Amino acid sequence: MQRKISFVGFVLIVIVASVLFIQFKKTWEPEYHYNHYDLNLNFEDKKKLSKEKLAFMEKMVRSIQYSNYKLNKRRARLEKIEQSFRNTGQLNSLHLHWLKKMTSDFSLASSENLDSTSINKQLHELDLRVQMVPLKLALAQGILESAWGTSRFAKDGKAYFGIHCYSEGCGMKFGNGKKKIYVKTYHNMHASVEDYMSFLNTKRGPYKFRTARLNYYSSEDKDIKQLAQSLDSYSEIGGEYQKIINSLFRKYIPDEIDDF
C-alpha cells in the first residue's frame, strides 16, 4: 500500500514539474515575450486616445514587432551569407539551400544556373525584400485601413490592411460593382499583419517602397514621412492617403517605438 502511495506521489511530482517547465519555457519564447512585455508607449505631445483605440494600438504594435522580429532574424542570416559571398565569391551547399528557400518564400524566380552573376542578382533582390516594415508606418496603415479596427472588414474578417484578392471565397466582397474584388480575410490580427508584410516584400506594386526602405534603414536621418510617400500606389485616393498617414504620425503615433 505504501509503495502504491509513493508511486502515485512520484507521478504527481513529475506531472507538476513538467507543467511548470512548460510554463517556464513559454516565457522565454519570442511570441510570449511580444504578447506580454510592458510596451510603455510615450504619448507626450499626442492627442489622448480612448480606451478602445489604445487597446487596438497596443495589440497592433505587439503583432508588428513580433513579425519584424522574425523578419530581422532572416535578414541577419542573409547579411552573413552576403558577407561570405563577398569574401569568397562562392557559397557552400548550406548557403545555397537557404538561398533557394528564401527565393521561394519571397516570390523570386529561382535559377538553375547558380553562377556568381545569378547568385549576386538573387542576393541583391533579397536585400530589398528580406527586411522589416518600419513599425510606425505599418501602425499608421493599420489604423487607416481598418478605421482603428472598427471597419466591417476588420470586425468580420480580421482584415486590417485592405489587401485585395480576386477569386470567389478568398475574402469579403469589396464595393457594389460587378467586378470580383474582395478584401482578403484572416483568422486573427497577426495573420493579417504577416500577410501585409509579405505583400510589401514580394508583390510588384510596392517595388518603389522596397527601394526607398533600403535607403531609409541605411540613413542616419530616418524620415518616415518620406518613406510613406513611396506607398503612393497602395491606395486609390492618392495624395490624400499620405496626408492622413502624416496626420496619424503627428497626432497619435508615439515618436519613439522600436521596430521589433
Sequence and secondary structure as in RCSB ss.txt:
>XXXX:A:sequence
MQRKISFVGFVLIVIVASVLFIQFKKTWEPEYHYNHYDLNLNFEDKKKLSKEKLAFMEKMVRSIQYSNYKLNKRR
ARLEKIEQSFRNTGQLNSLHLHWLKKMTSDFSLASSENLDSTSINKQLHELDLRVQMVPLKLALAQGILESAWGT
SRFAKDGKAYFGIHCYSEGCGMKFGNGKKKIYVKTYHNMHASVEDYMSFLNTKRGPYKFRTARLNYYSSEDKDIK
QLAQSLDSYSEIGGEYQKIINSLFRKYIPDEIDDF
>XXXX:A:secstr
 HHHHHHHHHHHHHHHHHHHHHHHHHTTSHHHHHHHS      TTS    HHHHHHHHHHHHHHHHHHHHHHHHH
HHHHHHHHHHHHHSS  HHHHHHHHHHHHHTT    S   HHHHHHHHHHHHHHS    HHHHHHHHHHHHTTTT
SHHHHHH   S  EE STTSEEE SSSSS  EEE  SSHHHHHHHHHHHHHH STTHHHHHHHHHHHH SS  HH
HHHHTTTTS TTTHHHHHHHHHHHHHTS S     
